[in-house]
């Protein structure tokens, strides 16, 4: 039976932290709007507006809001794991992974399979190498990096939560210090490949801040925001770090891929800033209509995130199909079309959500394999395969499915078919690692 957003909103427990739900939706919505604005599409291909107009890169200090999503994830994962640990027999780890990943992996795998079929059809028709088609097949999977990193956050929650419960802020400081050491080894000593460690260290440090919020231990958000902003500004002004907090094409150093200490400082200031707004916004969320809107948006947020680039590309494709000229990016004519394109992309994203939201809805319970001593290792293997497959696909894209195109993932070549197989196999292992229970997860 499908439960409406109105019913879910009415059934919200009195103690639920509604502000966290708003932050989750707002962070994904900001990313979607930023992607729509940054895409600089012309008849020659797809570029980046921030690279064409470097002065706009300062906007990423407010709009690069992914650290807030990982911060919210840490908060939710802490509450969920503790809730399951109190009520679960057998492997808590396997039950936690399965419960947290079902609503994440189902829409993600549906997206991957639909787009893989489209990419295969386009390439069989001999149209996969055009300047726009080829770029689209590469671009459309790029947001999957976020899914892959989030899978890692879920996988590391149990051990890092125990570390947090023992050491509190010292656990965060250890992760932040390790991230700083990686940058020293990278920039000062030129140690090869060490920078990839910060994909884990930087995002896990931000995730750890969510644990601190869950225990009410972020008591001076203004100090956190000021320290983070000052640190990021100092690193950009005096170090090898670029101004933009998102990756720029052709840049020698990116703050995002791999993440840097500057991005971690950026995350600190964002976390402090949103914490400062918690009390006044929390009171506003007590209004029934406002809360129903947040509940509704949360129910489709992942589907909208997965399909928003598809919608944007479809809008540009429709312009070309209708014989309309695409103005040169960043010109007056291009800016004049921005509001119309964004509204059209938003409408089309709504269509995708209406068609595909069923994959994000909680799946009906059905029997799974019995929980035994191997449940935890099986779940760990499954989530590892999932995150490697999803991250690999975000790098390779879906171009070259038929000719064995590969891309380098850290130091290992990976193809799109292999990445898809790993993601599907890993999801199957996670699904079968623990028996189904109808549990209600906090957060």
C-alpha positions, 0 to 999 in steps of 0.5 A: 500500500502506498502512503501519501506524503500528507499521511507521512507528514501527519505521522511525523514523530514529535522528536524528529529533526525536521531541519535535517530533512530540509537540508537533504532536499536543499543540498540536492536541489542546489546541486541540480540548479548549479548543474543546469546553470554551469552547462555551456552547450553549443553545437560544438560540444558541452563546456563549463560556464565557470571555465568560460567566465572565471569570475563566477567561480567565487559562487562555488563557495556558496553553491558547492553544497555537497558537504552538507549532504554528507554531513546530513548523511552522518547524522542519519546514519548514526541514528539509524545504526543505533536504532538497528543495534538495539533491535537486531539479532545477528549481523547488525552490519548486514542489516544496516547496509541493506536497510540504508541502501535499498532506497539508494540502489534501486533508483540508481540501478534503474537509471544505469540500466535505462541509460545503458540500453539507450547508449547501446541503441545509439551506438548500434545506430552509428550515432555515438561519436557525434560532438554532442552525443558523445559528450552526453554519453560521458556527461550523464553518468558523472553525478554517480560519483556522489552515489559511490562516495555515499556508499562508502560513507554507509560502509564505514559508518559502524567502525567510525561511529564507534571511534566517535563514541570513544573520542568525539572531536578527536576522531574528526581531528584525526581524519582532518589531520590525515587529509592535511598530511595527504596534501603535504605528501602530494604537493610538497613531496610529490608522492604519486597516487597518495592524493586519492586517499582524500576521496575517503579522508575528506568526505569521511571527516565531513561525515563525522561532523554528522555524528557530532551533530547527532550527539549535540556536540556542535555547540559553537557553529559560528566559530566552526564557520569562521575557522572553516572560511578563514582556512579555505581563504588562506589555503586558496590565497597562499597554497596551490589550491584553485578558487573554484570548489568544483572541478574545472576542465583542464585545471592542473589541480582540482579541489574536488577530484581528488578532494583537498584540505581546502574543500574540507575547510569549505565543508567546515564553514558550510556546516557551521553556517547551516547550524546557525540557521537550525533554530529559526528554520526549525520553527518554520518547518513546524508549519503543516504545509511547509513540512508536507512539501519537504516530505514530498520532496524527500520522497523523490529527491534521489530520482530527480538528482539522477535524471536532472542532467538527462532532462537538461540534455533533452532540452538542448537536444529539442532545440537542435531538433527544432532547428533552433540556434544555440547561442555561444555560451556566456553571451547576452543571447545565451543568458536570455535563454537561461530561465526558459531552459531551466524551467523546461529542464525542471518540468522534464525532470518532473516527468521523469520523477513521475515515471520513475519514482516507484524505484525510490519508494520502499520496496515490499518486504520479501524473504532473503537469505538467512543471517549467519556468520557470513552475513557481515562479510557478504554485505561488505563485499557487496557494498565494495563492489557497488561503490567500485562499480558506480564510481567506475561508471562515473569515470568511464561514461557510457560511450564506447560500450561496443569498442571496449573503451576504458578509463583509469580508476586510480591506477586500474583501467575499467570499462563501462560493462565491467562497472555495471556488472560490479554494481549489479552483483554488489547490489545482489549481495547486499540484498541477500546478506540479511533477512528482511525485517520491517524496521523503521529507521530513525533519520 
